[in-house]
Amino acid sequence: MIAISIQNPFNAPVYHEETVSSTMDVSRQLAADFPAHGTVIAADFQEAGRGRISGRKWEMDRGANLPFTVLLRYPRIEDIPAALTLRAGLAVSLAVEDFVAENGERITNNNEQRTENDERLSVQVKWPNDVMIGGKKTAGILCEVIDRYVHLGIGINVAQTEFPEPIRDKATSIALATNNKKIAANDARFLLLEKILSRLYDELETNAGNDWKSRLEQRLYKRGECVTFIEGAADSGKIVTGFLTGIGEGGELLILPDGGNETRSFVAGELKI
């Protein structure tokens, strides 16, 4: 691995490789050497990048996107921040807004007042681990806890311009969503990485992250709408329909089921799109 000059507020190294099986795999191997809290492994291409649900693979163009893993070291399990995956999603969404604004575009979240001619895009967090732009998936987050380490894997579609047919209507990239040729033409992935690390540090390591729940709910995908939710495993067959009211203190999803008068909380499952 090669250490690269990237600003990292965790005061830990940032490593880069051209091709890896996945940055999560490299992160697990690196953990044996007791790396510093906030160490980062980034790559140009993953041969076996995967999603939260078994069998889902991240299809990516070489050099166009940003896969990376942040190693977070905690002395005890109870020291791990609550709702870590969602809070990482919040950090990513804020960083994407920073990044896009710097490249000459405007982004808003869906809860802001918009006019008929307002072309700004919405960056939202879809429970439990996706970041959406304009209703399409732009980033995914995978969190694994092994011993004292949290391996926080993040994958972002930055400049990819085409997606396979099965996901074409569900996925986008920052360049596509903003129609920004500068993002597509320039390799700005590591500028985006710096912004994500800055936002992630603020959310997890400073008092700025104390009100994460209210700020996340402001950009929670489908909040205040009727949804269909698959409880537990993707093939469980347990379907819940109802009104998505928000999230709990531990990051659980809150839904008021159709015909019910009490909100239910869910810690595992997926919103159906």
Secondary structure, DSSP 8 states (H G I E B T S, - for coil): -EE-----TT---EEEEEEES-HHHHHHHHGGG---TTEEEEEEEESS-B-SSTT-B----TTTSEEEEEEEE-SSGGGS-TTHHHHHHHHHHHHHHHHHHHTT--EE-TTS---TT---EEEEEETTTEEEETTEEEEEEEEEEETTEEEEEEEE--S-----GGGTTTB--HHHHHT-HHHHHS--HHHHHHHHHHHHHHHHHSGGGTTHHHHHHHTBTTTTSEEEEEESSTTS--EEEEEEEEE-TTS-EEEEETT-SS-EEESSEEE--
